[in-house]
Amino acid sequence: EEQLVESGGGMVQPGGSLRLSCAASGFTFSRYDMSWVRQAPGKGTEWLSAITGGGTNTYYADSVKGRFTISRDNAKNTLYLEMNNLKPDDTALYYCARPGGPLRGQGTQVTVSS
């Protein structure tokens, strides 16, 4: 069974940092570009970042560019999102996603609040 499982969310103060992880299983992880997306309460899904299968190329939404870093470890079948200088507007449910042959995890909650 193909599966994505996110972890690493939590509550953090503004300006803080978190590192999200996404464990992939059931498919050849390195063959797929991967993404992070988020959904805030009452809002649609927002694409945040993507990384190519080999990890060479990365892409970011303007809203997170310079603050978030996507990476992957293909040996561990794991995708990461390092989030720095978090803001209250970053509060959302964060998902890792496989765009090609759609697949998405169950999400991990990130709450930024003082």
Secondary structure as GFF3:
##gff-version 3
##sequence-region A 1 114
A	DSSP	beta_strand	3	7	.	.	.	ID=ss1
A	DSSP	beta_strand	10	12	.	.	.	ID=ss2
A	DSSP	beta_strand	18	25	.	.	.	ID=ss3
A	DSSP	three_ten_helix	29	31	.	.	.	ID=ss4
A	DSSP	beta_strand	34	39	.	.	.	ID=ss5
A	DSSP	beta_strand	45	51	.	.	.	ID=ss6
A	DSSP	beta_strand	58	60	.	.	.	ID=ss7
A	DSSP	beta_strand	68	73	.	.	.	ID=ss8
A	DSSP	beta_strand	78	83	.	.	.	ID=ss9
A	DSSP	three_ten_helix	88	90	.	.	.	ID=ss10
A	DSSP	beta_strand	92	98	.	.	.	ID=ss11
A	DSSP	beta_strand	103	104	.	.	.	ID=ss12
A	DSSP	beta_strand	108	112	.	.	.	ID=ss13
###
